[in-house]
Amino acid sequence: MENQKQISYLARFYEPKVTAYEFLKCFFAFLKAGSVDEVKRDLISFLHEQKQNEKYKDVLDEINFRSNGICFYSDDVEDALFNLQNGGLLGKMNPSFGIIIVKYNNEEVREIIDSMPKEYSDLIESIAENYINQN
């Protein structure tokens, strides 16, 4: 019984392994390292597809998706994109065109990738490579 109390107490302090913001910040760094400067708004569908792969559970677990019956959307991704945009790392062309511009410089790319634990950065790099290969 004591152990169960301890677990429920600790559960209140749960911290995700990788937040949606951290994931996207690193994901875009790997895209920029792969010479990708623009990302189409089909990003959410792509990430939803990647989340179905159990291999990526640790880095995509905190991103939730919902469907309106036609397409998927994610408040977690939208919030993270807004914060990255607000921080000057991303930009947008006209919102109706649906293009995200990756503004990272080489120093930011290296710093962001190096700040992520290796086990997670390897998974994020794999997802970024999947994105590059699909486009």
URUR-V912665 format. One record per backbone hydrogen bond with DSSP energy under -0.5 kcal/mol. NH is the residue of the N-H (numbers start at 0). CO is the residue of the C=O. If there is no record, write none. Layout:
nh->NH co->CO
nh->NH co->CO
//
This chain:
nh->4 co->0
nh->5 co->1
nh->6 co->2
nh->7 co->3
nh->8 co->4
nh->9 co->5
nh->10 co->6
nh->11 co->7
nh->11 co->8
nh->12 co->9
nh->13 co->10
nh->22 co->18
nh->23 co->19
nh->24 co->20
nh->25 co->21
nh->26 co->22
nh->27 co->23
nh->28 co->24
nh->29 co->25
nh->30 co->26
nh->31 co->27
nh->32 co->28
nh->33 co->29
nh->34 co->31
nh->35 co->30
nh->36 co->34
nh->38 co->99
nh->40 co->97
nh->42 co->39
nh->43 co->40
nh->45 co->41
nh->46 co->42
nh->47 co->43
nh->48 co->44
nh->49 co->45
nh->50 co->46
nh->51 co->47
nh->51 co->48
nh->52 co->49
nh->53 co->51
nh->55 co->52
nh->56 co->53
nh->58 co->55
nh->59 co->55
nh->60 co->56
nh->62 co->59
nh->63 co->61
nh->65 co->72
nh->67 co->70
nh->72 co->65
nh->77 co->73
nh->78 co->74
nh->79 co->75
nh->80 co->76
nh->81 co->77
nh->82 co->78
nh->83 co->79
nh->84 co->80
nh->85 co->81
nh->86 co->82
nh->87 co->84
nh->88 co->83
nh->89 co->83
nh->90 co->100
nh->92 co->98
nh->96 co->93
nh->97 co->93
nh->97 co->94
nh->99 co->38
nh->100 co->90
nh->101 co->36
nh->101 co->99
nh->102 co->88
nh->102 co->100
nh->108 co->104
nh->109 co->105
nh->110 co->106
nh->111 co->107
nh->112 co->108
nh->113 co->109
nh->114 co->110
nh->115 co->111
nh->115 co->112
nh->119 co->116
nh->120 co->116
nh->121 co->117
nh->122 co->118
nh->123 co->119
nh->124 co->120
nh->125 co->121
nh->126 co->122
nh->127 co->123
nh->128 co->124
nh->129 co->125
nh->130 co->126
nh->131 co->127
nh->132 co->128
nh->133 co->129
nh->134 co->130
//
